[in-house]
Amino acid sequence: MEWIEPRGPRWFNLRVLAWGFYDCGLTIFSTLVISRYFGPWIIQQLGGSVFSFNVTLSASMLVSGFLQILLAPISDELGRRRIFVVFFTCVCAGACALLRCVNTSLVAGLALFALANVGAQTAFVFYNAMLSDVSDARHRARISGIGVALGYVGAVLGLALSERVVNAAPEVHIYRPIFPVAALLVFVFALPLFLFVKEKPGLVRFNLGQSLRSSLGVFVTTLRRVGSHREMMLFFLACLLCLDAVETVKANLALYCQTLVGLDPARGFDFPLAWKGNVLFRLTLSEINLFIVVSTVFAIFGAPLVGHISDKTSHYRAMLWVLALWMVALVLAMFSVQRRLFWVTGPLFGLCFGGMWTVMRAHLLEICHPEERGQMFAIFGFVGRCAAVIGPLAWGLTFTQFEPVFGERKAYRLAIGAILLLMAIGFWIMLYARPREARWRR
């Protein structure tokens, strides 16, 4: 029988906030480690390359995808998702903190980064499935948007703290102290979910040994059911292509801003907070971090707005509009020859980042069977992991092939063009993924 949401508390409550704060922690990891500091750290201080960074990122995403395939049926049969969130969050935080101990070993740095990312990406799948534990059908997109917004609030907080850490660090290891700070923030923001979010009763409960033996068979059966429903199969295929752009832009944004656009990582902007002539707090941001913060503010306010519009109209139509905005943003980024134009592109990227996850999570919950939510989000997560393999590899290979011929700047533009093409194909496929009348009666 289906869980019936009790009357009384409004949809915006402690459980929703606790669930959303978890997104805050993982977004800090994504922003500080994946998008901002790890790539420059291994390239500038450990002798790595753009290609080695993207290959490691792709490999860790692939490993995460296979773990999700194995564990998602187990979580559905046991009726438990939080235990997987707790375990893989600790893996992420522990491996990220250990990056502080890496001095000169490129292999050790890449290995710990891969382990931390496997933990983060695997935990995120089961966290997404817990959206059904804190929401009802009427408010899913709005609550999903709140989680995304809180995540980007965490990104701003993380960037502000990272500036102080970087400025206080010795020049020889200027980025290394960031990693234990990111690990601590991931764990702190995960605690409310660990303590206050209770799972709704599962529909089926087996013992762990039986679940392990049957997990792959159950997942194959779910894949066959996906293949038999045209709109769901097309949805996952479109997501595979569209998420290429999301993962690739996220991973290469800092390098792109610094190399092509010319944003200065050393130039600082002071933002003092004063009261009656006395400076209480002074925030200093580099030009790159200021660009990311400005873009993130649009994601903070855009995600709940897109969620509200999506709940009031249609998750599917809202998703099409977000994908269209993605293509516009990629075109602007590709031809942004002036800084002013790129400062317009950044906020558009922020709105797209926030809106993408908001509507996709809500739409998937709408079209999947209640008994298969964990498995469907595992497929969705696996699609995202494959996108994180294809996208960065396409970026890295395009850049590597064309950089000797056309130079660094044109090679970056051609790499964006390759990602734009994947996004356009994904949008075209999504046009044919219009959902029919809901098959699953709640």
C-alpha positions as a printed Julia matrix, in Angstrom:
442×3 Matrix{Float64}:
  0.0     0.0     0.0
  1.1     3.54   -0.74
  2.28    5.9     1.98
 -0.32    8.55    2.8
  1.1    11.91    3.82
 -0.34   12.85    7.22
 -2.32   16.02    7.6
 -1.0    18.83    9.72
  2.49   20.14    8.9
  2.86   22.17    5.73
  5.05   20.85    2.92
  7.9    23.2     3.92
  9.09   21.69    7.21
 12.14   20.42    9.09
 12.44   17.28    6.98
 12.53   19.33    3.78
 15.25   21.6     5.18
 17.29   18.64    6.43
 17.01   16.98    3.02
 17.95   20.22    1.26
 20.99   20.87    3.45
 22.48   17.6     2.24
 22.46   19.03   -1.29
 24.29   22.0     0.2
 27.2    19.8     1.3
 27.55   17.85   -1.94
 27.38   21.04   -4.0
 30.25   22.42   -1.92
 32.28   19.34   -2.87
 31.29   19.7    -6.52
 32.1    23.42   -6.62
 35.31   23.54   -4.59
 36.88   20.23   -5.56
 35.59   19.28   -9.02
 34.9    22.67  -10.59
 37.33   25.06   -8.95
 40.47   23.8    -7.24
 41.35   20.19   -8.01
 42.0    20.69  -11.73
 44.3    23.72  -11.28
 45.99   21.96   -8.33
 47.06   18.83  -10.22
 47.99   20.78  -13.36
 49.95   23.6   -11.73
 51.42   21.82   -8.71
 51.48   18.06   -9.42
 52.37   18.07  -13.12
 49.06   16.7   -14.4
 47.18   17.68  -17.56
 43.68   18.56  -18.73
 43.4    15.09  -20.23
 44.47   13.22  -17.07
 41.98   15.22  -14.99
 39.09   14.51  -17.36
 39.99   10.81  -17.73
 40.09   10.37  -13.94
 36.77   12.16  -13.59
 35.22    9.98  -16.28
 36.56    6.74  -14.75
 35.24    7.61  -11.29
 31.83    8.4   -12.75
 31.76    5.03  -14.51
 32.65    3.14  -11.32
 29.92    5.06   -9.49
 27.42    4.1   -12.17
 28.12    0.37  -11.77
 27.86    0.63   -7.99
 24.45    2.23   -8.37
 23.29   -0.58  -10.65
 24.35   -3.16   -8.05
 22.98   -1.39   -4.97
 19.74    0.25   -6.17
 17.65   -2.97   -6.26
 18.96   -3.82   -2.8
 17.84   -0.43   -1.47
 14.35   -0.91   -2.95
 13.95   -4.43   -1.56
 15.24   -3.51    1.88
 13.19   -0.31    1.9
 16.34    1.54    2.94
 18.2     4.34    1.17
 19.58    6.41    4.02
 22.13    3.76    5.02
 23.72    4.02    1.56
 23.7     7.81    1.77
 25.51    7.69    5.12
 28.16    5.18    3.99
 29.09    6.83    0.7
 29.05   10.31    2.23
 31.67    9.16    4.73
 33.73    7.7     1.85
 33.57   11.04    0.03
 34.48   13.14    3.06
 37.29   10.79    4.16
 38.99   10.59    0.75
 38.62   14.33    0.21
 40.24   15.09    3.58
 43.17   12.76    2.76
 44.04   14.9    -0.29
 45.61   17.24    2.27
 48.34   14.63    2.8
 49.38   14.44   -0.87
 52.64   16.29   -1.49
 54.04   15.43   -4.92
 52.38   12.18   -6.05
 50.09   12.77   -9.01
 48.84    9.17   -8.91
 47.86    9.42   -5.23
 46.08   12.72   -5.82
 44.1    11.36   -8.76
 43.25    8.12   -6.89
 41.91    9.94   -3.81
 39.97   12.35   -6.0
 38.42    9.4    -7.85
 37.45    7.7    -4.56
 35.92   10.9    -3.17
 33.94   11.46   -6.35
 32.69    7.85   -6.39
 31.39    8.38   -2.85
 29.75   11.7    -3.68
 28.08   10.56   -6.91
 26.82    7.26   -5.47
 25.41    8.93   -2.35
 23.69   11.54   -4.5
 21.62    8.89   -6.33
 20.14    7.5    -3.11
 19.68   11.04   -1.79
 17.65   11.88   -4.92
 15.43    8.86   -4.34
 14.73   10.16   -0.8
 12.85   13.08   -2.38
  9.77   10.85   -2.16
 10.31   10.63    1.64
  9.96   14.39    2.15
  7.41   15.35   -0.54
  4.01   14.56   -1.97
  3.01   14.58   -5.63
  1.81   18.21   -5.56
  5.04   19.78   -4.3
  7.86   17.62   -5.65
  9.35   20.14   -8.05
  9.2    22.94   -5.47
 10.93   20.82   -2.83
 13.45   19.64   -5.41
 14.08   23.3    -6.24
 14.61   24.13   -2.57
 17.26   21.41   -2.39
 19.01   22.78   -5.48
 18.82   26.34   -4.13
 20.29   25.35   -0.76
 22.99   23.49   -2.64
 24.05   26.64   -4.45
 23.9    28.63   -1.22
 26.47   26.14   -0.02
 28.53   26.79   -3.14
 28.66   30.52   -2.35
 29.54   29.79    1.29
 32.24   27.36    0.22
 33.79   29.81   -2.23
 33.82   32.56    0.39
 35.56   30.31    2.92
 37.97   28.97    0.31
 39.27   32.46   -0.44
 40.36   32.87    3.18
 41.97   29.42    3.21
 43.85   30.02   -0.06
 45.07   33.45    1.02
 46.42   31.99    4.27
 48.09   28.96    2.63
 51.8    28.81    1.71
 52.53   29.51   -1.95
 53.96   26.05   -2.64
 50.69   24.31   -1.67
 48.2    27.1    -2.2
 45.2    24.88   -3.04
 45.86   21.82   -0.87
 44.31   23.13    2.41
 40.97   23.54    0.6
 40.27   19.82    0.55
 39.87   19.07    4.3
 37.67   22.18    4.59
 35.43   20.84    1.81
 35.33   17.41    3.49
 34.27   18.91    6.82
 31.51   20.95    5.2
 30.2    17.89    3.34
 29.86   15.97    6.61
 28.39   18.86    8.63
 25.66   19.58    6.1
 24.86   15.86    5.82
 24.17   15.49    9.56
 20.61   16.95    9.49
 19.54   14.32    6.94
 21.18   11.56    8.97
 19.34   12.67   12.11
 15.95   14.05   11.06
 14.82   12.47    7.76
 12.97    9.22    8.33
 12.2     6.96    5.42
  8.64    6.06    4.54
  7.78    2.37    4.91
  9.1     0.31    2.01
  6.73   -1.73   -0.14
  8.93   -4.85   -0.07
 11.45   -6.0     2.53
 13.88   -8.93    2.09
 17.01   -9.85    3.97
 20.38   -8.54    2.82
 21.73  -11.86    1.51
 18.67  -12.47   -0.63
 18.81   -8.9    -1.93
 22.47   -9.27   -2.96
 21.7   -12.46   -4.9
 18.74  -10.97   -6.75
 19.94   -7.38   -7.33
 21.3    -7.75  -10.85
 18.32   -9.82  -12.0
 15.9    -7.25  -10.64
 17.8    -4.45  -12.34
 17.77   -6.25  -15.69
 14.01   -6.69  -15.35
 13.68   -2.97  -14.67
 15.74   -2.16  -17.75
 13.4    -4.3   -19.84
 10.42   -2.43  -18.46
 12.08    0.86  -19.33
 12.66   -0.4   -22.87
  9.0    -1.29  -23.23
  7.85    2.28  -22.43
  8.82    4.64  -25.22
  8.64    7.93  -23.35
 10.78    6.72  -20.45
 13.42    5.22  -22.75
 13.6     8.45  -24.77
 13.78   10.48  -21.55
 16.87    8.58  -20.37
 18.49    8.79  -23.8
 17.92   12.55  -23.96
 19.26   12.94  -20.41
 22.41   11.05  -21.42
 23.19   13.63  -24.09
 22.01   16.75  -22.25
 23.84   15.95  -19.03
 27.07   15.82  -21.04
 26.95   19.6   -21.15
 26.19   19.92  -17.44
 29.04   17.71  -16.25
 31.57   19.05  -18.75
 30.86   22.72  -18.06
 30.97   22.06  -14.31
 34.34   20.31  -14.52
 36.07   22.73  -16.91
 34.53   26.08  -15.96
 37.48   27.4   -13.92
 40.06   26.45  -16.54
 37.9    27.95  -19.32
 37.39   31.22  -17.44
 41.09   31.59  -16.74
 42.48   30.51  -20.11
 40.01   31.73  -22.72
 38.05   34.55  -21.11
 41.03   35.88  -19.16
 39.46   36.12  -15.71
 42.26   36.67  -13.21
 42.54   34.15  -10.34
 44.88   36.53   -8.47
 42.9    39.76   -8.81
 40.86   40.32   -5.67
 37.6    42.19   -5.04
 36.82   43.37   -1.5
 33.27   43.38   -0.14
 33.32   44.86    3.39
 30.34   44.49    5.73
 30.23   47.66    7.84
 28.07   48.87   10.71
 28.24   52.51   11.85
 31.56   53.01   10.14
 33.16   49.87   11.57
 34.06   46.98    9.27
 32.63   43.83   10.84
 33.57   41.41    8.09
 35.51   41.67    4.84
 34.93   39.2     2.02
 37.61   39.01   -0.67
 36.91   37.12   -3.88
 39.14   36.52   -6.88
 37.71   37.46  -10.27
 37.01   33.82  -11.15
 35.3    33.11   -7.82
 33.28   36.33   -8.13
 32.07   35.15  -11.54
 31.05   31.77  -10.08
 29.31   33.43   -7.12
 27.31   35.78   -9.35
 26.3    32.85  -11.54
 25.39   30.79   -8.47
 23.07   33.5    -7.11
 20.93   33.06  -10.22
 20.86   29.31   -9.56
 19.78   29.92   -5.94
 16.74   31.97   -6.92
 16.13   30.27  -10.26
 15.77   26.7    -8.95
 12.73   27.34   -6.67
 11.2    29.58   -9.35
 11.54   26.88  -12.0
 10.18   24.33   -9.52
  7.13   26.49   -8.75
  6.41   27.03  -12.44
  6.92   23.33  -13.11
  4.44   22.26  -10.38
  1.88   24.76  -11.64
  2.22   23.86  -15.34
  4.09   20.75  -16.46
  7.41   19.19  -15.48
  7.93   18.14  -19.09
  7.37   21.57  -20.64
  9.54   23.24  -18.0
 12.3    20.77  -18.83
 12.17   21.7   -22.52
 12.49   25.4   -21.7
 15.51   24.72  -19.48
 17.21   22.71  -22.23
 16.55   25.53  -24.7
 18.22   27.98  -22.3
 21.19   25.62  -22.06
 21.72   25.82  -25.81
 21.52   29.61  -25.73
 24.08   29.73  -22.91
 26.48   27.42  -24.74
 26.25   29.51  -27.92
 26.99   32.68  -25.92
 29.94   31.0   -24.17
 31.33   29.79  -27.49
 31.33   33.28  -29.01
 32.02   35.37  -25.89
 35.01   37.31  -27.15
 34.44   40.1   -24.61
 34.34   39.8   -20.83
 31.08   41.74  -20.61
 29.25   39.2   -22.73
 30.66   36.34  -20.68
 29.36   37.99  -17.5
 25.9    37.66  -19.06
 26.55   34.04  -19.98
 27.47   33.08  -16.41
 24.11   33.93  -14.8
 22.36   32.09  -17.63
 24.5    29.04  -16.86
 23.49   29.38  -13.2
 19.79   29.42  -14.04
 20.26   26.38  -16.27
 22.19   24.43  -13.62
 19.48   25.06  -11.02
 16.55   24.4   -13.32
 17.95   21.19  -14.83
 18.1    19.11  -11.65
 14.9    20.65  -10.27
 12.64   19.51  -13.1
 14.4    16.25  -14.02
 14.06   14.78  -10.51
 10.4    15.75  -10.28
  9.62   14.46  -13.78
 11.25   11.09  -13.11
  9.26   10.6    -9.9
  6.11   11.38  -11.89
  6.68    8.76  -14.59
  8.21    5.88  -12.58
  6.48    3.2   -10.52
  6.57    3.76   -6.73
  8.14    0.31   -6.17
 11.03    1.09   -8.54
 12.08    4.57   -7.47
 15.49    3.52   -6.24
 16.19    1.56   -9.41
 14.9     4.32  -11.7
 17.06    6.89   -9.94
 19.96    4.44  -10.24
 19.37    4.31  -14.01
 19.14    8.1   -13.99
 22.34    8.24  -11.96
 24.04    5.78  -14.3
 22.97    7.91  -17.24
 24.5    10.92  -15.49
 27.7     9.0   -14.82
 27.92    7.9   -18.48
 27.35   11.53  -19.45
 30.19   12.49  -17.15
 32.34    9.98  -19.05
 31.3    11.0   -22.57
 31.24   14.76  -22.0
 34.67   15.3   -20.43
 36.23   12.8   -22.84
 34.67   14.6   -25.82
 35.94   17.9   -24.41
 39.43   16.56  -23.68
 39.83   14.76  -27.02
 38.51   17.72  -29.03
 40.85   20.1   -27.22
 43.83   17.74  -27.58
 43.26   17.17  -31.31
 42.7    20.79  -32.33
 45.01   22.66  -29.93
 48.21   21.99  -31.95
 46.46   23.06  -35.18
 44.36   26.08  -34.17
 45.87   27.12  -30.86
 44.52   27.0   -27.33
 41.74   29.57  -27.62
 40.11   28.16  -30.77
 40.48   24.62  -29.42
 38.44   25.62  -26.35
 35.72   27.07  -28.58
 35.59   23.92  -30.69
 35.3    21.85  -27.5
 32.25   23.89  -26.5
 30.88   23.37  -30.01
 31.11   19.59  -29.56
 29.19   19.82  -26.28
 26.59   22.11  -27.89
 25.99   19.52  -30.6
 25.31   16.83  -27.99
 22.89   19.16  -26.19
 21.01   19.94  -29.42
 20.59   16.24  -30.22
 19.37   15.58  -26.67
 16.82   18.4   -26.94
 15.55   16.96  -30.23
 15.1    13.51  -28.65
 13.35   15.0   -25.6
 10.74   16.52  -27.94
  9.63   12.94  -28.7
  9.59   11.91  -25.02
  6.29   13.62  -24.21
  4.72   11.57  -21.38
  1.4     9.9   -21.84
 -1.25    9.82  -19.12
  0.36    8.71  -15.87
  0.5     4.91  -15.68
  1.08    4.72  -11.96
 -1.93    5.65   -9.86
 -0.89    6.97   -6.46
